[in-house]
Amino acid sequence: MSDDIDEIAKLWGIGEAEAKPSATIHELKPPKKEQPTGKPPYAAFTNKDKVYAFTIVSQSPRLEYSFFYQNLLQLVVNAPEADFLSVMTSSAVIRLSGRNLKPIATALKLRTCDTITQYSPELFLAPTDTTAPFVETVQVTTPDPQPVKKPERIAKPEGQEA
């Protein structure tokens, strides 16, 4: 009986003195190559599945605008250069200029575009791929976000009727 237990233990590797070390997380993941400047590479836009809104990241001034796809009304790209893209929503008109903006327009049509980012040399490495989308300028025109001021009521002097 003990021979059977010894065979099973040997078969399953139970009780062996030499246990193999398991791989650590550092061995499984290759080390990330850090850029010498500390700046990330530039990507004009990012894609995701099941996106409900897209975000425009403007560098001058540094603002982030979010627009819901249900409010997207119109896209205009000049062809064949694709260096200008106009996006109209129910609350804003967005003008992008740069180069090869057709993939951004396609991602907006498919509702997979998550973020559109304007290039800034202070924040990103210079792009090396001349065929990749590049957003040079962003203009977002929205209605005045300030609420309309109500006219002040002036108290009428006593004894005066309307």
Secondary structure, DSSP 8 states (H G I E B T S, - for coil): -HHHHHHHHHHHTTT-S-------HHHHS------TTS-----SEEE-SS-SEEEEEEETTEEEEEEEGGGEEEEEE-TTT--EEEEEESS-EEEEEEE--HHHHHHHHTT-EEEEE---TTTS-----TTS-EEEEEEEE----S-----------TT---
